[in-house]
């Protein structure tokens, strides 16, 4: 083999040896690029939602200045169609849910802004199941379940919430009574109203009055409404809640 052929052979050998290394470096670089792009999309969606206000603004997320000052962020913040902005944010976060743990939570906030309470409730129910207990998330979940009219699930999550923290919580007590009033027996609602009276005060008496009325005890209902007023509820608020109960709107 002459020198020219030897040189060509050595070149080919070097190229074949270097090819796997080049491919690995290129692949790693592409992976980092994709990860960086996903992070940019996530942080931008979070920043937009937090800038629009609502519960998303209460979350603590570090947003880099490059996201805040980018043209794309500015365009979204000043877009005339906020529904379109919320839809885009929700879609971005839905696509990133497997990568970023809080993407589902922020998507729920976007769905709430769109009035998609069933979708928000599904996302929040998954989030509370997979993360540490926080009463604010249960309150949001219950709110969206009530807004969607899913009182069966509302009662289940109220009970789950109580198992995690049995102390007095007026929000949970109100949701529990509302869910029972819409789904349970009048006897169960009356019993729960008695159990919640120390925590909920005069409102529990109004729910008890609703239960009595549903059981056919009109005189008992009137007595409980009077008791509600004597327990600290002014006549206007007592009457307003009473009318909502009779109309099938227990919150």
N, C-alpha and C positions, 0 to 999 in steps of 0.2 A: 504494500500500500504506500503510494507516494505521499509527500508532505501535504499536498493540496487536499487529498482525500482525507487524510488524518485530521486536518484543520476543520473540514466540513463535518466530520463525524463528531469531533469534540464540541462544536457549536450546537449540533442537534442534541447532543447529550445534555448540555447545559440548559438548553431551552426546555427539554422535557422534564428536567429536574426542577426548574424554577416554576413551571406552569402550576402545579398544585399550590405552591406558596402564594403565587399571585392571585389564584382563584379564592383562596382562603381569606386573604387580606381584602380583596374586593367584596366578598360576601359579607365579611364583618363590617366593612364600611357601609355597605348597603343597609345592613341591619340597624346600625347606629342611626343612619339617616331616617329610616322608617320610624324608628322609636322617637327620634327627635321631632319628626313631623306630627306623630300622634300626640306627643306632649303639647306641641303648639296648638293643635286643634282643641284639645281638652281645656287647656288654660284659657284659650280665647273664649270658648263657650261659657266657662265659669265666670270669667270677667264680665262678659256681656250680661249674664243673668244677675250677677251681683250689682251691676250698674243700674239695672232696671228696678232694683229694690225688691221688697218681699222677703220671705224667709231665706232665700239664697244669700242675701246680704249679711245674714247673721253668721254664716260659716266662715271660718278662718282659713283662707288659702293665700299663699304667697304668689302674687302675680308679677312676673318680671316686667320691667319697664319697656322691654322690646315689644311685649304683647299690648301693653297699655297704649303705647305711642304708635303702633303700627297703623298703616292706612286702612287695612281691612277692618280692624277694630273700630276705628273712627267711622268708617262707612256704615257699619252695622249699628253703632250707637245712634247715629243721626238719620238712620233710615226712617222714612215716613210710615212704613207699615210694620208696627211692632209685632203683629201676629206672625208675619213672615219671619221676622227675626227670631221669635220664640220657636217657631217650627224648625228653623234651621238649627238652632241650638239643641233642641230635643233630638233631632236626627243625628247630629254629630255625637252627642253623648250616648245615644243608643248604640252607635257603631263602636264606641270605645268602652263599653261596659265591661268587657272581659279583661281589659288592660288596667283600668284605673278604678280602685275600689269605691270611690265616691261618685263615679259617673252616674250610677243609677239614682243616687239621691238628688243630684242636680238635674237629671232628666225629669224626676218627679216634680221638682220645682217648676220646670218649664211646662210640663203637662198641666200643672195647676194653673199657671198663667193663661193657658189655652182653654181652660175650662174642662179639660179631659180628666175628670175626677176618678173614673174607674181605672184608667191607666196609671194615674198617680198613686192610687191606693195599692195597686199590684206592686209597683216599684217600692213603695214605702214598706209594705208588708215583708218583702224580701230583705230590705235593708235592716229592719229591726230584728229580723231573725238571724242575720249574719254578723251583727255588730253589737258592741256594748250597749247596755240599757241607757237610754236618755228619754225622760218623760216628754220632752218637746217633740220628739219624733212620733211617739205614740199619739200625742194630741193631734198632730198633723194627719196621721193615718186615720184617726177617728173622724176628723173633720171631713176628709175626702170620702170616707165610707158613708157618712151621713149625707153629704152632698149628692152622692150617687144613689142614695136610697137603699143601700145594702145594710139593713138593720140587723140581719142575722149575723153577718160577719162583724158588724160593729159590736154586738154583744159579746162575741167570742174574743175579740181583741181587748175589750174592756176588762173581761175576766183575766185574760193573760196579763194585762197591764197591772191589775190588782195583785196578782201572784208575785209580780216582780217588786211591787211596792204597795203594801196594804195601807199606808198612811192616808190621811184625808187629802183628797185631791178633788176640788170642786168641778173641774173640767171633766174628769173621768166619771164622777158621780152623776153629772148631768147627762153625759152620753149613755151611761148604763141605764138610767131611768127612761131615757128617750127610746133606747133600743128595746127595752122590755115592754114599754107601753105599746110599741108598734108590732111586736112579735109574740109577746108572752101572754099569759092569762092575767086577768084583772087581779086575781089573788096574789100571783107572783109579783106583780108591779106594786101592789100595796105593801107587801112584805119588804120589798127592796126599798121603797120609800121610807119605811120606818127605820131600816138599817142605815139609810143615808141621811136621816134627819139631823143628826149631830153635825155632820159635815156640810150639808147643803142648806140647812136652815129652812126658811119659808118656801123655797122652791120645791123641796121634798113634799111639803104639805099640798101644794098644787098638784103634783103628780099623784099623790095619794087620793086627792079629790077626783082626778081623772079616772083612776082605777075604780073608785067607788061608783062613779057615774056609769062606767062600763059594766059594772056588776049589777046595775039597776038600783043602786042606793042613792037616789037623788038627795035625800035629806042628809045623809052622811057626807055627800060631796059638799053641800052648803056649809056644814059645820067645819069641814076641813079648810075651806076657803076662808072662813072667818078666822080660823086658827092661823092660817098663813099670814093674814094681815097683822094679827097680834104678835106673830113671831118676827116681825120686822119688815115684811113686804108691804110697801104702800099699795093702796087700792088699785092704782093705775097699772103697776107692774104685775100684780096678781091677776088682774082681769086680762091683761095682754097675754100672759102665758096660758091662762085658762082657755082663751079663745083659740090660741094656736093648737092646744091639745085637742079641742073639740073639732078643729078643722083638719086634724091629722098631720100637723106640722109641729112636732114635739120639741123643737129647739129654738 
